[in-house]
Amino acid sequence: MTPLRQRFIEDMQLRNFAPTTQRSYVHYVADFALHYNLNPERLDLEAIRQYQLYLIQERKLSAQSVNTFTSAVQFLYLVTLEMPWKKEDFPRARVPQKLPVVLSPDELRRFFAHIPGIKNRAVLMLCYGSGLRISEAVAVKVSDIDSPRGLLRVELGKGAKDRYTLLSPALLQVLRTYYRIVRPADVWMFPSWQPDRHLSAGTVQSACREAWQLAGLPKRVSPHTLRHSFATFLLDNNVDIRVIQVLLGHSRIDTTARYTAVSPAKIAATASPLDQLLAGPRKRSQIKSPKR
């Protein structure tokens, strides 16, 4: 490992970056250096700009992927290499604002009926029943389940933040049934076949993809689709959006607010101005004269 890479990783560790973020940043910076066959210390802002265009035009990467590369090199040059540049020197691609996919109750029942394996089924029901990210669901510990209070503790979620979320009676029953059958001996609720490790997110994602295909659903289903569906269900049932923000672990309320754009119940219940217009003026007989 080169001294620069070691310092780069240490700088991320000091700021408590998630392991997945560290691996991603190292990957993008390594590819950047390999593209020019030069040490990143010898590359400048114009090299970064040209590589961004290469990622977009030739490799056809998504805006999110290009922006991840940009975040990686921005951290490398501004923090690790302490270059006298500004954040504005690292332009970002505009990310299309796509609406989250949300499943109806019937689609959810069909999907859950086709999940292979009791462990995969329990994890994916956690994603829907408690609104967890897949990385959070597979990392649940037995001690995180607070059945008397109906709460589930999420330890070190995204942004290295702890939080509590819902643990409904139905979900608790699913987890108890799973526990009685599997009897996990580790601290993890969903242990891996490897000692002292929990089930991998990739394993559950594969099971999710298989269930989606077997169910024959037209909408593509991922573990994150279940999280979206959880948030939309709460919104449809008039749960305060700030409560939903806390349950999902969002830092910003505008991240949670995008679910208002996909709530079918909320949209259907909204009156159109055309209704009032075509209803016409009220008849004179319907207008009461003011009392004298």
C-alpha positions as CSV (number, residue, x, y, z in Angstrom):
1,M,0.0,0.0,0.0
2,T,1.4,3.4,-1.0
3,P,1.8,6.1,1.7
4,L,-0.8,8.3,-0.1
5,R,-3.4,5.5,0.0
6,Q,-2.7,4.8,3.6
7,R,-3.1,8.5,4.5
8,F,-6.2,8.7,2.4
9,I,-7.8,5.8,4.3
10,E,-6.7,7.1,7.7
11,D,-8.2,10.5,7.0
12,M,-11.6,8.8,6.2
13,Q,-11.3,6.6,9.3
14,L,-10.7,9.7,11.5
15,R,-13.9,11.2,10.1
16,N,-15.8,7.9,10.8
17,F,-16.7,7.2,7.2
18,A,-18.6,4.0,6.7
19,P,-16.5,1.0,5.5
20,T,-18.5,0.9,2.3
21,T,-17.8,4.6,1.6
22,Q,-14.1,4.0,2.2
23,R,-13.9,1.1,-0.2
24,S,-15.9,3.1,-2.8
25,Y,-13.6,6.2,-2.5
26,V,-10.4,4.1,-2.8
27,H,-11.8,2.3,-5.8
28,Y,-12.7,5.5,-7.7
29,V,-9.4,7.2,-6.9
30,A,-7.4,4.1,-7.9
31,D,-9.2,3.9,-11.3
32,F,-8.6,7.7,-11.8
33,A,-4.8,7.2,-11.2
34,L,-4.7,4.1,-13.4
35,H,-6.5,6.0,-16.2
36,Y,-3.6,8.5,-16.4
37,N,-1.0,6.0,-15.1
38,L,0.2,8.8,-12.8
39,N,0.2,9.4,-9.1
40,P,-2.8,11.6,-8.1
41,E,-0.4,14.1,-6.6
42,R,0.7,14.9,-10.2
43,L,-2.8,15.4,-11.6
44,D,-4.8,18.7,-11.5
45,L,-8.3,20.0,-11.8
46,E,-8.3,19.8,-15.6
47,A,-7.4,16.1,-15.4
48,I,-10.4,15.6,-13.0
49,R,-12.7,17.5,-15.5
50,Q,-11.5,15.4,-18.4
51,Y,-12.0,12.2,-16.4
52,Q,-15.5,13.2,-15.4
53,L,-16.3,13.6,-19.2
54,Y,-14.8,10.2,-19.9
55,L,-17.0,8.6,-17.2
56,I,-20.1,10.2,-18.7
57,Q,-19.4,10.0,-22.4
58,E,-17.4,6.7,-22.8
59,R,-18.2,4.6,-19.7
60,K,-21.8,5.8,-19.6
61,L,-21.9,5.9,-15.8
62,S,-24.9,7.3,-14.0
63,A,-24.9,10.8,-12.5
64,Q,-24.8,9.2,-9.0
65,S,-21.7,7.2,-9.9
66,V,-19.9,10.3,-11.4
67,N,-20.8,12.3,-8.3
68,T,-19.4,9.6,-6.1
69,F,-16.1,9.8,-8.0
70,T,-16.2,13.6,-7.5
71,S,-16.7,13.3,-3.8
72,A,-13.8,10.9,-3.6
73,V,-11.3,13.1,-5.4
74,Q,-12.6,16.2,-3.6
75,F,-11.8,14.5,-0.3
76,L,-8.5,13.4,-1.5
77,Y,-7.3,16.8,-2.8
78,L,-8.9,19.1,-0.2
79,V,-8.3,16.9,2.9
80,T,-5.5,14.4,2.4
81,L,-3.4,16.5,-0.1
82,E,-4.5,19.8,1.4
83,M,-4.6,21.5,-2.0
84,P,-5.6,25.2,-2.1
85,W,-8.7,24.5,-4.1
86,K,-12.4,25.0,-3.3
87,K,-15.4,22.8,-3.3
88,E,-16.7,24.8,-6.2
89,D,-13.8,23.6,-8.3
90,F,-15.4,20.1,-8.3
91,P,-18.5,20.3,-10.5
92,R,-21.2,17.7,-10.1
93,A,-23.6,16.0,-12.5
94,R,-27.3,16.8,-12.1
95,V,-29.1,13.8,-10.8
96,P,-32.5,13.0,-12.3
97,Q,-35.3,13.2,-9.7
98,K,-37.0,9.9,-10.1
99,L,-40.0,8.9,-8.0
100,P,-39.5,5.9,-5.7
101,V,-41.3,2.7,-6.7
102,V,-44.1,1.8,-4.2
103,L,-45.9,-1.6,-4.0
104,S,-49.6,-2.0,-3.3
105,P,-50.7,-4.4,-0.5
106,D,-51.6,-7.1,-3.1
107,E,-48.2,-6.8,-4.7
108,L,-46.5,-7.0,-1.3
109,R,-48.4,-10.2,-0.4
110,R,-47.5,-11.8,-3.8
111,F,-43.8,-10.8,-3.3
112,F,-43.5,-12.1,0.3
113,A,-45.2,-15.4,-0.7
114,H,-42.3,-16.1,-3.1
115,I,-39.2,-15.3,-0.9
116,P,-36.9,-18.3,-0.7
117,G,-35.7,-19.2,2.8
118,I,-37.0,-18.2,6.2
119,K,-34.0,-16.1,7.0
120,N,-34.3,-14.0,3.8
121,R,-38.0,-13.7,4.4
122,A,-37.5,-12.3,7.9
123,V,-34.9,-9.8,6.8
124,L,-37.1,-8.5,4.0
125,M,-40.1,-8.3,6.3
126,L,-37.9,-6.1,8.6
127,C,-37.2,-3.8,5.6
128,Y,-40.9,-3.4,5.1
129,G,-42.2,-3.6,8.7
130,S,-39.7,-1.3,10.2
131,G,-38.5,0.8,7.2
132,L,-34.9,-0.4,7.4
133,R,-32.2,-0.2,4.8
134,I,-30.9,-3.6,3.8
135,S,-27.5,-2.9,5.4
136,E,-29.3,-2.1,8.7
137,A,-31.6,-5.1,8.5
138,V,-28.9,-7.8,8.1
139,A,-26.9,-6.2,11.0
140,V,-29.7,-6.4,13.6
141,K,-28.6,-8.0,16.8
142,V,-30.7,-10.1,19.1
143,S,-30.3,-7.4,21.8
144,D,-31.6,-4.7,19.5
145,I,-35.2,-6.2,19.7
146,D,-37.1,-4.4,22.5
147,S,-40.3,-6.4,22.5
148,P,-41.9,-5.0,25.7
149,R,-41.8,-1.5,24.3
150,G,-42.4,-2.5,20.6
151,L,-39.2,-0.9,19.5
152,L,-36.3,-1.9,17.3
153,R,-32.9,-0.3,17.9
154,V,-30.9,0.5,14.8
155,E,-27.2,0.7,15.7
156,L,-24.9,2.9,13.7
157,G,-27.3,3.4,10.7
158,K,-26.4,5.6,7.8
159,G,-24.3,8.6,9.0
160,A,-23.1,6.5,12.0
161,K,-26.4,7.4,13.9
162,D,-28.4,5.2,16.3
163,R,-32.2,5.4,16.2
164,Y,-35.3,3.6,17.2
165,T,-38.0,2.5,14.8
166,L,-41.2,0.5,14.9
167,L,-41.5,-3.2,16.0
168,S,-45.1,-4.1,15.3
169,P,-46.8,-7.2,16.9
170,A,-47.0,-8.9,13.5
171,L,-43.3,-8.3,12.8
172,L,-42.4,-9.4,16.3
173,Q,-44.2,-12.7,15.7
174,V,-42.3,-13.2,12.4
175,L,-39.0,-12.7,14.2
176,R,-40.0,-15.0,17.1
177,T,-41.0,-17.7,14.6
178,Y,-37.7,-17.3,12.8
179,Y,-35.7,-17.4,16.1
180,R,-37.4,-20.6,17.3
181,I,-36.6,-22.4,14.1
182,V,-33.1,-21.1,13.4
183,R,-31.8,-20.6,17.0
184,P,-29.0,-18.1,16.1
185,A,-26.2,-18.7,18.5
186,D,-24.3,-15.5,17.7
187,V,-25.0,-11.9,18.7
188,W,-26.4,-11.4,15.2
189,M,-30.1,-12.0,14.6
190,F,-29.1,-13.2,11.1
191,P,-25.7,-14.8,11.3
192,S,-23.6,-15.7,8.3
193,W,-22.1,-19.1,7.7
194,Q,-18.8,-17.3,8.4
195,P,-18.0,-17.1,12.1
196,D,-18.7,-13.9,13.9
197,R,-20.3,-12.2,10.9
198,H,-23.8,-11.4,9.9
199,L,-25.6,-12.3,6.7
200,S,-24.5,-10.3,3.7
201,A,-26.7,-7.7,2.0
202,G,-25.8,-9.3,-1.3
203,T,-27.3,-12.6,-0.3
204,V,-30.7,-11.0,0.6
205,Q,-30.7,-8.9,-2.5
206,S,-30.3,-12.0,-4.7
207,A,-33.2,-13.6,-2.8
208,C,-35.2,-10.4,-3.3
209,R,-34.6,-10.5,-7.0
210,E,-35.6,-14.1,-7.3
211,A,-38.8,-13.5,-5.4
212,W,-39.7,-10.5,-7.6
213,Q,-39.2,-12.7,-10.7
214,L,-41.2,-15.6,-9.3
215,A,-44.1,-13.3,-8.3
216,G,-44.2,-11.9,-11.8
217,L,-44.6,-8.3,-10.6
218,P,-44.3,-5.6,-13.3
219,K,-42.5,-3.2,-10.9
220,R,-38.9,-4.0,-10.1
221,V,-38.5,-4.8,-6.4
222,S,-35.5,-4.3,-4.3
223,P,-35.1,-4.1,-0.5
224,H,-35.2,-0.3,-0.8
225,T,-38.6,-0.6,-2.5
226,L,-39.9,-2.1,0.7
227,R,-38.5,0.8,2.7
228,H,-40.2,3.2,0.2
229,S,-43.5,1.3,0.6
230,F,-43.1,1.5,4.4
231,A,-42.8,5.3,4.3
232,T,-45.7,5.8,1.9
233,F,-48.0,3.6,4.0
234,L,-47.3,5.8,7.1
235,L,-47.9,8.9,5.1
236,D,-51.2,7.5,3.8
237,N,-52.2,6.8,7.4
238,N,-51.6,10.5,8.4
239,V,-48.4,9.9,10.4
240,D,-46.6,13.2,10.8
241,I,-43.8,13.6,8.3
242,R,-41.3,14.5,11.0
243,V,-42.1,11.2,12.8
244,I,-41.5,9.4,9.5
245,Q,-38.2,11.3,9.1
246,V,-37.0,10.0,12.5
247,L,-38.1,6.4,11.8
248,L,-36.3,6.4,8.4
249,G,-33.2,8.0,9.9
250,H,-33.2,10.9,7.4
251,S,-31.0,13.9,8.3
252,R,-33.0,16.3,6.1
253,I,-36.8,16.7,6.1
254,D,-36.8,17.3,2.3
255,T,-35.5,13.8,1.8
256,T,-38.5,12.5,3.6
257,A,-40.8,15.0,1.8
258,R,-40.3,13.4,-1.6
259,Y,-42.7,10.6,-0.4
260,T,-45.5,13.1,-0.6
261,A,-45.1,12.9,-4.4
262,V,-45.8,9.2,-4.6
263,S,-48.6,8.7,-2.1
264,P,-51.6,7.6,-4.2
265,A,-54.0,8.1,-1.3
266,K,-52.9,11.7,-0.7
267,I,-53.0,12.5,-4.4
268,A,-56.4,10.9,-4.9
269,A,-57.8,12.9,-1.9
270,T,-56.7,16.2,-3.3
271,A,-59.4,18.3,-4.8
272,S,-58.8,19.8,-8.2
273,P,-59.7,23.4,-8.9
274,L,-61.6,22.2,-12.0
275,D,-64.2,20.5,-9.7
276,Q,-65.2,23.8,-8.2
277,L,-65.1,25.6,-11.5
278,L,-67.5,23.1,-13.3
279,A,-69.8,23.0,-10.2
280,G,-70.8,26.6,-11.2
281,P,-72.0,29.4,-9.0
282,R,-74.3,28.5,-6.1
283,K,-77.9,29.1,-6.7
284,R,-79.4,32.3,-5.2
285,S,-81.8,30.2,-3.2
286,Q,-78.9,28.5,-1.5
287,I,-77.4,31.8,-0.3
288,K,-78.8,32.8,3.0
289,S,-79.6,36.4,3.6
290,P,-77.7,37.9,6.5
291,K,-79.7,38.4,9.7
292,R,-80.7,42.0,10.5
